[in-house]
Amino acid sequence: MPASLRQFVVQALNIPDNRVAVLPGLLALNTLSEITKAPREDLRFAPYNARFPERVREHAGDCFAAIREKDMVVHHPYRIFRRGGPVSSPGCARS
């Protein structure tokens, strides 16, 4: 790790220099969650609250009960993939 990057980490996290451990290789992604245990509320994302249609809320979150009462349009974004990557040809719309 370049000294300038190490100094940036120390300053950005407002921690002592001796709290930064430089290890060989890549960061183990299975232990990355340990970072979230740091007592730094300023580094946390705001909680995400999904928005549900009013009719679904009226049925205590039961979307199937809401649909049984009256049909509703639901937008569900998706991507089509096939071997070699995403499909993006104009013929996709016709299939």
C-alpha positions as CSV (number, residue, x, y, z in Angstrom):
1,M,0.0,0.0,0.0
2,P,1.5,3.4,-1.0
3,A,2.2,5.7,2.0
4,S,-0.2,8.3,0.5
5,L,-3.1,5.8,0.5
6,R,-2.4,4.7,4.0
7,Q,-2.3,8.3,5.2
8,F,-5.6,9.0,3.3
9,V,-7.3,6.0,5.2
10,V,-6.0,7.3,8.5
11,Q,-7.3,10.8,7.9
12,A,-10.6,9.7,6.4
13,L,-11.4,7.4,9.2
14,N,-10.0,9.6,11.9
15,I,-8.0,6.8,13.4
16,P,-4.4,6.5,14.8
17,D,-1.8,5.3,12.3
18,N,-1.2,2.2,14.3
19,R,-4.8,1.0,13.7
20,V,-4.2,0.4,10.0
21,A,-2.9,-3.1,9.2
22,V,-1.4,-3.7,5.8
23,L,-1.7,-7.3,4.7
24,P,-0.5,-9.1,1.6
25,G,-3.1,-10.1,-1.0
26,L,-6.8,-9.1,-1.3
27,L,-9.1,-8.3,1.5
28,A,-11.1,-11.3,2.5
29,L,-14.7,-10.5,1.5
30,N,-16.1,-13.0,4.0
31,T,-14.8,-10.8,6.8
32,L,-15.7,-7.5,5.3
33,S,-18.7,-7.3,7.5
34,E,-16.4,-6.7,10.5
35,I,-16.0,-3.1,9.2
36,T,-19.7,-2.4,9.8
37,K,-19.3,-3.1,13.5
38,A,-17.2,0.0,14.0
39,P,-18.9,2.6,16.2
40,R,-19.1,5.1,13.4
41,E,-22.7,6.1,12.6
42,D,-21.5,8.7,10.1
43,L,-20.3,5.8,7.9
44,R,-23.6,4.0,7.8
45,F,-26.2,4.2,5.1
46,A,-29.6,5.5,6.0
47,P,-32.1,2.5,6.3
48,Y,-34.0,1.8,3.1
49,N,-37.7,1.8,3.5
50,A,-39.4,0.2,0.5
51,R,-42.6,1.9,-0.8
52,F,-45.6,-0.3,-1.1
53,P,-48.7,0.7,-3.1
54,E,-51.5,2.0,-0.9
55,R,-53.8,-0.9,-1.8
56,V,-51.2,-3.4,-0.6
57,R,-50.8,-1.5,2.6
58,E,-54.6,-1.7,3.1
59,H,-54.3,-5.5,3.0
60,A,-51.5,-5.6,5.6
61,G,-48.8,-6.1,3.0
62,D,-50.6,-9.1,1.3
63,C,-50.1,-8.2,-2.4
64,F,-52.1,-11.2,-3.5
65,A,-55.1,-10.1,-1.5
66,A,-54.8,-6.7,-3.1
67,I,-54.6,-8.2,-6.6
68,R,-57.7,-10.5,-5.8
69,E,-59.6,-7.3,-5.0
70,K,-58.7,-5.5,-8.2
71,D,-56.0,-6.0,-10.9
72,M,-53.0,-3.8,-10.6
73,V,-50.0,-3.0,-12.8
74,V,-46.7,-4.0,-11.2
75,H,-43.4,-2.9,-12.7
76,H,-40.7,-5.5,-12.2
77,P,-37.4,-4.4,-13.9
78,Y,-35.3,-7.2,-15.3
79,R,-32.5,-7.9,-17.7
80,I,-32.3,-10.8,-20.1
81,F,-29.0,-12.6,-20.2
82,R,-27.7,-15.3,-22.4
83,R,-24.3,-16.8,-22.9
84,G,-21.9,-14.0,-23.8
85,G,-23.6,-11.2,-22.0
86,P,-26.8,-9.1,-22.1
87,V,-29.1,-9.3,-25.1
88,S,-29.4,-5.9,-26.8
89,S,-30.5,-6.6,-30.3
90,P,-33.7,-5.0,-31.7
91,G,-35.1,-8.5,-32.3
92,C,-35.4,-9.0,-28.5
93,A,-38.6,-6.9,-28.5
94,R,-40.3,-9.2,-30.9
95,S,-39.4,-12.5,-29.1
